[in-house]
Amino acid sequence: MRQRRKLLRAANILKAALLTYREAVYDIDLTKADFQDGILRLYQNPRSITTQSKRGPFPSHITTSIEHREAALAHNQCTTAMALLGRLTRKLLTGEMACKAITGVSQDLHLLGVVSTIEILDLHIGKPLVPTKLIPGPDSSDCPHTVLKVRRLFTHEDWILDTAGCQYGFRDVLVPFEKYIADKACQISSQPTAYDATETKDLDYFSTLSFMNMTRTQREDRELERKARLHFAAFVNTRVGKDLLDGSDAGFKDKFDSFVSGLNLHMLSLANK
């Protein structure tokens, strides 16, 4: 029971980290959010590949709905989430920290964490609750959605950890594997693979694709995103302690709120650098 509670706390921290990051460095020129016919439509000012993206705080006046704001922040961000949250995920879930072995030789060891395996899984969502559509923008309904599949330590319990699921209207960030697949009518695209992403893994790959390097603006936008990712990593390195998931429910709420406010201030400080 204690491990499950820690796993849920970690999942909520990871989702909050993604949304807080996006809220501080939002890169879509959003003009309106409109919910009609079961679809959340996000209207943006289009830009060419020669025009630099507008990066800055999320326009809070667009919507008063928490669900719609989270959907806008998470839209098409599962790839970003996998890269951005790699370091934080492993820090929270594997219990990795530096310590001394019995031999007295200093080395990195894995102390007991929350999970025994963390894997990336690509799947198609067959039954979204509230689809999100960017207008104008490409149809992303057939794009695979990427989640984490984790196994709880010393058990055969598999869970889906979905930090960007709010773009489909999913509120729960942690769901038992079989239930997630059944309830959302998922089709698994490929076998799960080990989760070893760094904050810039996707950006490193994008830099090798010719169509994403056609203009100087594309390259400059990517470097701005890289700078923001590394700024996020610095927060994880210095401000996330090994006891973040411990304590009573009330104590964890205080630590959760402090984490979110601290990360928000940290990311906003990037504008001064």
C-alpha positions as CSV (number, residue, x, y, z in Angstrom):
1,M,0.0,0.0,0.0
2,R,2.9,2.4,0.8
3,Q,4.5,1.7,-2.5
4,R,1.3,2.4,-4.4
5,R,0.8,5.7,-2.5
6,K,4.4,6.7,-3.5
7,L,3.8,5.7,-7.1
8,L,0.6,7.8,-7.3
9,R,2.4,10.7,-5.7
10,A,5.3,10.4,-8.2
11,A,2.8,10.3,-11.1
12,N,1.1,13.5,-9.8
13,I,4.5,15.2,-9.4
14,L,5.5,14.3,-13.0
15,K,2.2,15.5,-14.5
16,A,2.5,18.8,-12.5
17,A,6.1,19.2,-13.7
18,L,5.1,18.9,-17.4
19,L,2.2,21.3,-17.1
20,T,4.2,23.8,-15.0
21,Y,7.0,23.7,-17.6
22,R,4.6,24.3,-20.5
23,E,2.8,27.0,-18.6
24,A,6.0,29.0,-18.3
25,V,7.4,28.4,-21.8
26,Y,4.3,28.0,-24.0
27,D,5.1,28.2,-27.7
28,I,1.7,28.4,-29.4
29,D,0.2,31.8,-30.3
30,L,-3.2,30.7,-28.9
31,T,-6.2,33.0,-29.5
32,K,-9.2,31.1,-28.4
33,A,-10.4,27.8,-26.9
34,D,-13.8,26.6,-27.9
35,F,-15.6,23.4,-26.7
36,Q,-18.2,22.2,-29.2
37,D,-19.7,18.9,-30.2
38,G,-17.4,17.1,-27.7
39,I,-14.2,18.5,-29.1
40,L,-11.9,21.1,-27.6
41,R,-10.8,23.4,-30.5
42,L,-7.7,25.4,-29.9
43,Y,-7.3,28.4,-32.3
44,Q,-3.9,29.7,-33.0
45,N,-2.3,32.4,-35.2
46,P,-0.5,30.4,-37.9
47,R,3.2,31.1,-38.5
48,S,5.6,30.1,-41.3
49,I,8.8,28.2,-40.7
50,T,10.7,31.5,-41.1
51,T,8.8,33.1,-38.2
52,Q,10.1,32.5,-34.7
53,S,7.6,31.0,-32.3
54,K,6.1,33.2,-29.5
55,R,7.5,31.7,-26.3
56,G,6.2,32.8,-22.9
57,P,3.6,32.2,-20.1
58,F,0.4,30.5,-21.1
59,P,-2.3,33.1,-21.9
60,S,-4.5,32.5,-18.8
61,H,-7.3,34.6,-20.2
62,I,-8.1,32.0,-22.9
63,T,-10.1,29.8,-20.6
64,T,-11.2,29.5,-16.9
65,S,-11.6,25.7,-17.2
66,I,-8.8,23.8,-15.5
67,E,-9.5,20.8,-17.7
68,H,-9.3,22.9,-20.9
69,R,-6.1,24.7,-19.8
70,E,-4.4,21.4,-19.0
71,A,-5.5,20.0,-22.4
72,A,-4.1,23.0,-24.2
73,L,-0.8,22.7,-22.3
74,A,-0.5,19.0,-23.0
75,H,-1.7,19.0,-26.7
76,N,0.7,17.0,-28.8
77,Q,3.3,17.0,-25.9
78,C,3.7,13.3,-25.1
79,T,7.1,13.2,-27.0
80,T,8.2,16.3,-25.0
81,A,7.1,14.7,-21.8
82,M,9.1,11.5,-22.4
83,A,12.3,13.5,-22.9
84,L,11.7,16.3,-20.4
85,L,10.7,14.1,-17.5
86,G,13.3,11.3,-17.9
87,R,15.7,12.5,-15.1
88,L,12.9,13.4,-12.7
89,T,11.1,10.1,-13.3
90,R,14.2,8.0,-12.5
91,K,15.0,10.1,-9.5
92,L,11.5,9.6,-8.1
93,L,10.8,6.0,-9.0
94,T,14.1,4.1,-8.9
95,G,15.6,5.6,-5.7
96,E,18.9,6.1,-7.4
97,M,21.4,8.0,-5.3
98,A,25.2,8.0,-4.6
99,C,26.3,5.9,-1.7
100,K,29.1,3.6,-0.5
101,A,29.2,-0.1,-1.1
102,I,30.1,-2.5,1.6
103,T,33.6,-2.6,0.2
104,G,34.0,1.1,1.0
105,V,34.5,2.1,-2.6
106,S,32.3,5.1,-3.6
107,Q,30.0,4.3,-6.5
108,D,26.4,4.7,-7.7
109,L,24.0,2.1,-6.5
110,H,20.2,1.7,-6.7
111,L,18.6,1.9,-3.4
112,L,15.1,0.4,-3.1
113,G,12.7,2.6,-5.1
114,V,9.1,2.3,-6.1
115,V,9.3,0.4,-9.4
116,S,11.5,-2.4,-10.8
117,T,11.0,-1.4,-14.5
118,I,10.2,1.7,-16.5
119,E,9.4,1.4,-20.2
120,I,8.1,3.6,-23.0
121,L,5.0,2.4,-24.8
122,D,3.4,3.7,-28.0
123,L,-0.3,3.2,-28.5
124,H,-3.3,4.6,-30.3
125,I,-6.2,5.9,-28.2
126,G,-9.5,4.5,-29.5
127,K,-11.8,6.2,-27.1
128,P,-10.7,9.7,-26.0
129,L,-13.1,11.5,-23.6
130,V,-12.5,14.9,-25.0
131,P,-10.3,15.1,-28.2
132,T,-8.3,18.3,-28.6
133,K,-7.7,19.9,-32.0
134,L,-5.4,22.7,-33.0
135,I,-6.8,25.1,-35.6
136,P,-5.2,25.6,-38.1
137,G,-3.0,22.6,-37.7
138,P,-2.5,19.0,-38.9
139,D,-4.9,16.2,-37.9
140,S,-3.2,14.4,-35.1
141,S,-6.0,11.9,-34.3
142,D,-4.0,9.1,-35.9
143,C,-0.7,9.9,-34.2
144,P,0.4,7.4,-31.5
145,H,0.3,8.5,-27.9
146,T,3.4,7.7,-25.8
147,V,3.1,6.7,-22.1
148,L,5.2,4.9,-19.5
149,K,4.6,1.3,-18.4
150,V,5.9,0.7,-14.9
151,R,6.0,-2.4,-12.8
152,R,5.8,-2.0,-9.0
153,L,8.7,-3.3,-7.1
154,F,8.5,-7.0,-5.9
155,T,5.2,-7.5,-7.7
156,H,3.8,-8.3,-11.1
157,E,1.6,-5.1,-11.0
158,D,1.9,-3.1,-14.2
159,W,0.7,0.5,-14.4
160,I,0.3,3.1,-17.1
161,L,1.7,6.5,-16.2
162,D,0.3,9.1,-18.6
163,T,1.4,12.6,-17.9
164,A,0.0,14.1,-21.1
165,G,-3.4,12.2,-21.1
166,C,-5.2,15.4,-20.2
167,Q,-5.1,16.3,-24.0
168,Y,-7.7,13.5,-24.4
169,G,-9.7,14.5,-21.3
170,F,-8.2,11.8,-19.1
171,R,-7.9,13.1,-15.5
172,D,-6.1,10.1,-14.0
173,V,-2.4,10.0,-14.5
174,L,-1.9,6.5,-13.0
175,V,-4.1,3.6,-14.1
176,P,-3.6,-0.2,-13.9
177,F,-2.2,-1.4,-17.3
178,E,-5.1,-3.7,-18.3
179,K,-7.8,-1.1,-17.3
180,Y,-6.1,1.7,-19.2
181,I,-5.9,-0.5,-22.4
182,A,-9.5,-1.6,-22.1
183,D,-11.2,1.6,-21.0
184,K,-9.5,3.7,-23.7
185,A,-9.8,1.0,-26.4
186,C,-6.0,1.2,-27.1
187,Q,-4.1,-0.5,-29.8
188,I,-0.5,-1.0,-28.9
189,S,1.8,0.2,-31.7
190,S,5.0,-1.6,-30.7
191,Q,6.6,-3.5,-27.9
192,P,7.7,-1.4,-24.9
193,T,11.3,-0.4,-24.7
194,A,13.6,0.7,-21.8
195,Y,13.1,4.3,-20.7
196,D,16.5,6.0,-20.9
197,A,15.5,9.4,-22.3
198,T,17.4,12.6,-21.5
199,E,15.8,16.1,-21.4
200,T,17.0,16.8,-25.0
201,K,16.7,13.3,-26.6
202,D,13.9,14.4,-29.0
203,L,15.6,17.7,-29.9
204,D,18.9,15.8,-30.7
205,Y,16.9,13.6,-33.1
206,F,15.1,16.5,-34.7
207,S,18.4,18.2,-35.4
208,T,19.2,15.3,-37.8
209,L,16.0,15.7,-39.9
210,S,16.3,17.9,-42.9
211,F,12.8,19.2,-43.0
212,M,13.2,20.5,-39.4
213,N,16.4,22.3,-40.3
214,M,15.3,24.2,-43.4
215,T,15.5,27.6,-41.9
216,R,17.6,29.4,-39.3
217,T,14.4,30.1,-37.4
218,Q,13.7,26.4,-36.9
219,R,17.2,25.9,-35.5
220,E,17.0,28.9,-33.3
221,D,13.6,27.8,-31.9
222,R,15.0,24.4,-31.1
223,E,18.0,25.9,-29.3
224,L,15.6,28.0,-27.2
225,E,13.8,24.9,-26.3
226,R,17.0,23.1,-25.5
227,K,18.0,26.0,-23.2
228,A,14.7,25.7,-21.4
229,R,15.0,21.9,-21.0
230,L,18.5,22.2,-19.5
231,H,17.1,24.9,-17.1
232,F,14.5,22.4,-16.0
233,A,17.1,19.7,-15.5
234,A,19.1,22.1,-13.2
235,F,16.0,22.4,-11.0
236,V,15.6,18.6,-10.8
237,N,19.3,18.2,-9.9
238,T,19.3,20.8,-7.1
239,R,15.8,21.1,-5.8
240,V,14.3,17.6,-5.8
241,G,15.2,15.7,-2.7
242,K,14.9,11.9,-2.1
243,D,12.2,12.5,0.6
244,L,9.8,14.3,-1.7
245,L,7.3,11.3,-1.8
246,D,7.5,10.7,2.0
247,G,5.2,11.8,4.8
248,S,1.6,12.2,5.6
249,D,-1.0,13.3,3.0
250,A,-1.0,16.8,4.4
251,G,2.7,16.9,4.5
252,F,2.9,15.7,0.9
253,K,0.4,18.3,-0.2
254,D,2.7,21.0,1.2
255,K,5.7,19.6,-0.6
256,F,3.7,19.2,-3.8
257,D,2.6,22.9,-3.7
258,S,6.2,24.0,-2.9
259,F,7.5,21.9,-5.8
260,V,5.1,23.5,-8.3
261,S,5.6,27.1,-7.1
262,G,9.4,26.6,-7.0
263,L,9.5,25.1,-10.5
264,N,7.3,27.9,-11.8
265,L,9.5,30.6,-10.5
266,H,12.6,28.7,-11.7
267,M,11.3,28.4,-15.2
268,L,10.1,32.0,-15.3
269,S,13.6,33.1,-14.3
270,L,14.9,31.8,-17.6
271,A,13.7,35.0,-19.2
272,N,16.4,36.9,-17.3
273,K,19.2,34.7,-18.5
